[in-house]
Amino acid sequence: MLLAHLFTMTEKGAKMLKSLAAAALVFSSAPAIAQVAFWENEWPLTDFEKTSVEFIEIMSGGPPKDGIPALNSAEFATPDLTDIPLREPVVTVEIAGETPRAYPLRYLNWHEIVNDEIGGMPIAVTYCPLCNSEIVFDRRVDGRLLTFGVSGKLRNSNLIMFDRETESWWQQFGGEAIVGEYTGKKLSKVVSWTESLADFTARNPEGLIMAEPEGFRRQYGQNPYDGYDSSARPFLYSGAPPPFGIQPLARIIQVGNLAWPMERLREAEVIEEAGFRIEWRAGMASATDGRVIAQSRDIGSIRVFDMEGNAVSHEVVFAFALDAFLGDDAQWMLGE
């Protein structure tokens, strides 16, 4: 402010201030410009002229484009033909009139996206281990069918997906395109939830469970993020900690902008609040705790219903991610 005050005294000073401001802009934007120039070699189809975020917010998570191989199809088996331990977590999708399906996190930990179709509805089952966000999307946008892959990029430590048709980049948290042709478009969510395989099979004895992917050398059932959900800080995230003293990697139940701490549900087991009934059930192992998922600690599972008993779209995410993306819009349901 002192520099600005001095240079407003003369026309020469005003010109100098303008030059300094321009130089500062160039220097501050230079890393982003260089970053885009580098990306264009790997992403020739992506329209980098269209973006809704600052490029400096996007960073590499380590693997390159498709370094984490998304699956373009999946095979399924009935419960009697699977040997997955019953404590392990699965993402459940139940669509009226169709056989329920379960997608084990032992596979999603290594692939993060499964492109599938249920009863004519094309879906993407997505999982970001770093944010604990398991979200299922309808893969259709403006009447066009998209196929999703893993970009290798992160924003707020959250998975950035890409579609193979335009190579637009999509933020998994929220399902909005943030770079490329589809910038500003949002994917529709499909109601899903995460539960133990035991709960899925008890409710759906004839249900379908995703079979082990073929052609990949992966240690399915082992956790490549050993001890992550007990860490003090998230991976590649430098934002402020969540409010109210909540630990960054504490699990939070998110319904829209409402946020319930998992510990509150663990203590109460059932909470009826804000027009929802939220239930916690013991018996589901964490996918990001111990080296072996089936031997990891019991974190329990969550179901959310409206007051008529209909399943409600929700996520169970780490607190830092919810705070990073919702900020002051989040309404924390802390109880008394």
BELDAGI-V322718 format. One record per helix or strand of 3 or more residues. SS is the DSSP state (helix for helix, strand for strand). FROM is the first residue (numbers start at 1). TO is the last residue. If there is no record, write none. Layout:
BEGIN
ss->{SS:SS}
from->{FROM:FROM}
to->{TO:TO}
END
This chain:
BEGIN
ss->{helix:helix:helix:strand:strand:helix:strand:strand:helix:strand:strand:strand:strand:strand:strand:strand:strand:helix:strand:helix:strand:strand:helix:strand:strand:helix:strand:strand:helix:strand}
from->{2:11:55:58:76:79:89:101:105:113:121:133:148:158:169:176:193:197:208:228:251:258:262:270:276:293:301:315:319:331}
to->{7:42:57:60:78:81:93:104:111:118:128:138:155:163:171:179:196:203:210:230:255:261:268:273:281:295:306:318:329:333}
END
